[in-house]
Amino acid sequence: MTAIPPQPHDNPFAQPTSNPPPPRPSSEDIDQLRLLSIFHYVAGGILALISLFPIIHVVIGIAIVSGALDDANANGSPSPAIFGWFFILFPALMIGMGMAMACCVIVAGRKLGSYQGYTYCLVIAGVECMFMPFGTVLGVLTILVLMRPSVKALFGYSASSASVGGGQS
């Protein structure tokens, strides 16, 4: 008696060979992406404005380095310039990083509006979660909307390529 070899269609756990068509995006998906795009523009503007607050420290640092505050010393010794450079470099670095993040958030808003850069928008949404409270809300809502299969299809990100790590970014 010979055993019959198993056939591929006999396996109840076999994966289907053809992928089902991606779900069609609803008008709700499109409206929510449009709103998220607008909110990203607003959040990027607010982030840029807040990142300019340390400009006061840069001005004080320039005044210390240039010697404009030398007359304010009570004991007559000159102000150490190293403190002035600290007052210039560290706030300037913070301003630069804040402006770079603001630009990234604004670019994410643009990409959300044009249904491009799925991975970029998802990463920026994760980074936005650090900026309490508005960034957290915006980041979480963006992640929730982007994880929908219909939104992935709208971005051209197929479910099969997402499972193997591929897809468009």
C-alpha positions in Angstrom: 0.0 0.0 0.0 1.5 3.4 -1.0 0.9 6.6 0.7 -0.7 9.4 -1.2 1.6 12.5 -1.1 -0.1 15.6 0.3 -1.4 18.0 -2.2 -1.0 21.8 -1.7 -4.7 22.3 -1.7 -5.1 19.7 1.0 -3.3 21.9 3.6 -5.8 23.9 5.6 -3.1 26.2 6.8 -1.7 27.0 3.4 -1.5 30.7 2.5 -3.6 31.8 -0.5 -1.5 32.3 -3.6 -3.3 35.5 -4.7 -3.5 38.6 -2.6 -7.0 40.1 -2.0 -7.4 43.5 -3.5 -6.5 46.3 -1.1 -9.5 48.0 0.5 -10.6 51.2 -1.1 -10.0 54.4 0.9 -13.2 56.0 2.1 -14.0 59.7 2.1 -13.5 59.6 5.9 -9.9 58.5 5.3 -9.3 61.3 2.9 -10.9 63.9 5.2 -8.8 62.7 8.2 -5.6 62.8 6.2 -6.4 66.3 5.0 -7.1 67.4 8.6 -3.9 65.7 9.8 -2.0 67.6 7.1 -3.4 70.9 8.3 -2.6 70.1 11.9 1.0 69.2 11.0 1.4 72.6 9.4 0.1 74.2 12.6 2.2 72.1 14.9 5.3 72.7 12.8 4.7 76.5 13.0 4.2 76.3 16.8 7.3 74.2 17.2 9.3 76.7 15.1 8.1 79.6 17.2 8.8 77.8 20.5 12.3 76.8 19.3 13.2 80.5 18.9 12.8 81.2 22.7 16.5 80.5 23.4 17.4 83.5 21.1 17.5 85.5 24.3 20.4 83.5 25.6 22.2 83.9 22.3 21.9 87.7 22.6 23.2 87.6 26.2 26.1 85.4 25.1 27.0 87.8 22.3 26.9 90.7 24.8 29.2 88.8 27.2 31.7 87.9 24.4 31.7 91.4 22.9 32.4 92.9 26.3 29.1 94.9 26.5 28.5 93.6 30.0 32.0 94.4 31.4 30.8 97.6 33.1 28.2 95.6 35.1 30.9 93.7 37.1 31.1 94.9 40.7 34.7 93.9 41.3 36.2 95.3 38.1 37.4 92.0 36.6 36.4 91.2 33.1 33.7 88.6 32.4 35.0 85.2 31.3 34.3 84.9 27.6 33.9 81.1 27.9 30.5 81.6 29.5 29.5 83.8 26.7 30.4 81.1 24.2 28.4 78.6 26.2 25.5 81.1 26.0 25.9 81.3 22.3 26.6 77.7 21.2 24.2 75.6 23.3 21.1 77.8 22.6 22.1 78.0 18.9 22.2 74.2 18.8 18.8 74.0 20.5 17.4 76.5 18.0 18.8 74.5 15.1 17.5 71.2 16.3 14.0 72.7 17.0 13.9 74.3 13.5 15.0 71.1 11.9 12.2 69.2 13.7 9.7 71.9 12.8 10.7 71.5 9.1 10.3 67.7 9.4 6.8 68.1 10.8 5.9 70.6 8.0 7.2 68.2 5.4 5.2 65.4 7.0 2.1 67.5 6.7 2.8 68.1 3.0 3.4 64.4 2.4 0.2 63.4 4.3 -1.7 65.8 2.0 -0.2 64.3 -1.2 -0.4 60.6 0.0 3.4 60.1 -0.3 6.1 59.0 2.1 4.2 56.5 4.2 7.2 55.4 6.3 8.5 59.0 6.7 5.1 60.2 8.0 4.9 57.2 10.4 8.4 57.9 11.8 7.7 61.6 12.3 4.4 60.7 14.0 6.4 58.6 16.4 8.9 61.4 17.1 6.1 63.9 17.6 4.8 61.8 20.5 7.7 63.3 22.6 6.3 66.8 22.3 3.7 67.0 25.1 0.7 67.6 24.9 -0.1 68.5 21.3 2.6 66.5 19.6 1.5 63.4 21.5 -2.1 63.7 20.5 -1.2 64.5 16.9 1.4 61.7 16.7 -0.9 59.1 18.1 -3.8 60.1 15.8 -1.5 60.1 12.8 -0.3 56.6 13.7 -3.8 55.3 14.1 -4.9 56.7 10.8 -1.8 55.5 8.9 -2.1 52.0 10.2 -5.5 51.4 8.4 -5.2 49.1 5.4 -7.2 51.5 3.3 -4.8 54.4 4.1 -1.8 52.1 3.4 -3.4 51.4 0.0 -3.9 55.1 -0.6 -0.2 55.7 -0.1 0.6 52.8 -2.5 1.9 50.6 0.4 0.6 47.1 -0.2 -0.1 44.7 2.7 2.2 42.0 1.1 5.2 44.3 0.9 4.6 45.5 4.4 4.9 42.0 5.8 8.3 41.4 4.2 9.7 44.8 5.0 9.4 46.3 1.6 7.0 48.9 0.2 7.3 52.5 -0.6 8.6 55.1 1.8 
